[in-house]
Amino acid sequence: MKTISHILYIPLLLITFSCINYIKPIHTDAVPDSENITRKLFLQNETLDVNFYGDYIFNKVEKKIIFFTNKDVGNILNNFKEKPSSQVLFTYTKISIYNNMLGFYYAGKTLADIKNNFSIKTPEKEMQNGLLYAYEYNGYYIIEVFRQTEKGVVLFISINNSSQQTVEKFRKENTKLFFEINSGLLSQY
């Protein structure tokens, strides 16, 4: 009887892992009195305030606007050999050619852990408290930003619909997002 229960357990386990839904509202608190939309991300035992432009949506999902799948996100996350501790962000805009962004938290990890175990060995940009990787995946242009926190690393994944928007415009949007309206988020050397 034990053998039968083990045989049934393995497919159930596979179904559970293959059904992870990354495209869902994630609880973030709005921070009042900010020029842009500031959201407080919850990272287990710490928080991080991040600014977004006013057209980013946090509390609902319009699937017709989202142009990637859960499987795509799972494959992107496989660039780092360890699974995240938690998902801390999902946001997008109504104009589907712009960023779709996800955030994940790796408790107890450092930027050195990321750099040593990331499938792309050389980051495009290294900062005092962050790493930026840019690459293409399955017709999408991806920017991944890792930011060190006191107790771990936050990963922001920004996904571009390359068939609808140029890579240059996507990069400009992310440069403004990560280095202008969030100028204190990533420290330059």
C-alpha positions in Angstrom: 0.0 0.0 0.0 2.9 2.3 0.7 4.2 2.0 -2.8 0.8 3.0 -4.3 0.7 6.1 -2.0 4.2 7.1 -3.1 3.3 6.7 -6.8 0.3 8.9 -6.3 2.3 11.5 -4.3 4.9 12.2 -7.0 2.3 13.3 -9.7 0.5 15.4 -7.1 3.8 17.1 -6.2 4.6 17.8 -9.8 1.1 19.3 -10.4 1.5 21.5 -7.3 4.9 22.9 -8.5 3.7 23.4 -12.1 0.7 25.3 -11.0 2.5 28.2 -9.3 0.7 31.4 -10.2 3.0 34.4 -10.4 0.5 36.6 -12.2 -1.6 37.7 -9.2 -2.0 40.8 -7.0 0.6 40.8 -4.2 -0.1 42.8 -1.0 1.8 46.1 -0.9 0.9 49.1 1.1 0.6 52.5 -0.5 2.9 55.1 1.1 1.0 58.4 1.2 2.2 61.9 0.1 4.6 60.8 -2.6 5.2 62.4 -6.0 4.8 59.1 -7.8 3.1 55.9 -6.4 5.3 54.6 -3.6 4.6 51.0 -2.5 6.0 49.3 0.6 7.1 45.8 -0.3 7.1 43.2 2.4 10.2 41.1 2.5 9.7 38.7 5.4 11.1 40.6 8.4 11.9 43.9 6.6 10.2 46.3 4.1 11.4 48.3 1.1 9.8 51.4 -0.3 9.8 51.5 -4.2 8.4 54.3 -6.4 6.4 53.6 -9.5 4.8 55.8 -12.1 1.1 56.5 -11.7 -0.1 54.1 -14.4 1.1 50.9 -12.6 -1.6 48.6 -11.4 -1.3 46.6 -8.1 -4.7 45.4 -7.0 -6.1 43.4 -9.9 -5.0 41.4 -12.9 -6.4 41.9 -16.4 -5.1 38.8 -18.1 -5.7 40.1 -21.6 -3.0 42.8 -21.0 -0.4 40.3 -19.5 1.7 39.0 -22.4 3.8 36.3 -20.6 2.9 33.1 -18.8 3.6 31.5 -15.4 5.8 29.1 -17.2 7.8 32.0 -18.7 8.4 33.4 -15.2 9.4 30.0 -13.9 11.9 29.6 -16.6 13.3 33.1 -16.0 13.6 32.3 -12.3 15.7 29.3 -13.2 18.6 31.6 -14.1 19.4 31.6 -10.4 19.8 28.1 -9.0 17.7 28.7 -5.9 14.0 29.3 -5.6 12.9 32.6 -4.0 11.6 32.7 -0.5 8.6 34.7 -1.5 7.0 36.8 -4.3 6.8 40.4 -3.2 5.5 42.2 -6.3 3.4 41.9 -9.4 2.5 45.0 -11.4 1.8 46.2 -14.9 0.3 49.0 -16.9 -2.8 49.1 -19.0 -0.6 49.8 -22.0 0.6 46.3 -22.5 3.8 47.3 -24.4 5.3 48.7 -21.2 6.7 46.9 -18.3 5.2 44.0 -16.7 7.1 43.6 -13.4 7.5 41.0 -10.8 9.5 41.0 -7.5 10.9 38.2 -5.5 12.8 37.9 -2.2 15.7 35.6 -1.4 16.1 35.5 2.4 19.6 35.2 3.7 21.2 35.6 0.2 23.8 38.1 -0.8 24.8 39.7 -4.1 27.8 37.5 -4.2 25.5 34.4 -4.0 23.6 35.8 -6.9 26.6 36.6 -9.0 28.3 33.2 -8.4 25.1 31.2 -9.1 23.4 33.2 -11.9 23.4 31.6 -15.4 24.6 34.8 -17.0 28.0 35.3 -15.4 28.7 39.0 -16.0 26.1 41.6 -15.0 25.6 44.5 -17.3 25.9 46.9 -14.4 27.3 46.4 -10.9 26.5 48.8 -8.1 27.4 49.0 -4.5 24.1 47.3 -3.4 22.8 45.9 -6.7 23.3 44.0 -9.9 21.6 44.5 -13.3 21.3 41.8 -15.9 19.7 42.4 -19.4 19.0 39.6 -21.9 16.5 38.2 -24.3 14.2 35.2 -23.5 11.6 33.6 -25.8 10.9 36.8 -27.7 10.9 39.1 -24.6 13.5 41.5 -23.5 14.2 41.0 -19.8 15.9 43.3 -17.2 16.6 41.7 -13.8 17.7 44.0 -11.0 19.0 42.4 -7.8 19.1 44.7 -4.7 20.8 43.8 -1.5 18.8 44.4 1.7 19.8 43.9 5.3 18.5 40.3 5.4 18.5 39.1 1.8 18.2 40.1 -1.8 15.2 41.5 -3.7 14.9 40.6 -7.4 12.9 42.8 -9.8 12.1 41.2 -13.1 10.9 43.7 -15.8 9.5 42.0 -19.0 9.1 43.8 -22.3 6.8 42.8 -25.1 9.5 43.1 -27.8 7.1 42.7 -30.6 5.2 45.8 -29.5 7.9 48.1 -28.1 11.5 48.7 -29.0 14.2 47.5 -26.6 15.5 51.1 -26.5 12.2 52.5 -25.1 12.0 49.6 -22.6 15.5 50.3 -21.4 14.7 54.0 -21.1 11.6 53.2 -19.0 13.6 51.0 -16.7 16.5 53.5 -16.4 14.0 56.1 -15.3 12.3 53.7 -12.9 15.3 52.3 -11.2 17.8 55.2 -11.4 15.7 58.3 -11.5 12.4 58.0 -9.5 14.1 55.5 -7.3 17.5 57.2 -7.1 18.2 56.0 -3.6 17.3 52.4 -4.4 20.5 51.4 -6.0 23.8 53.0 -4.8 26.4 53.8 -7.5 30.1 53.3 -6.7 
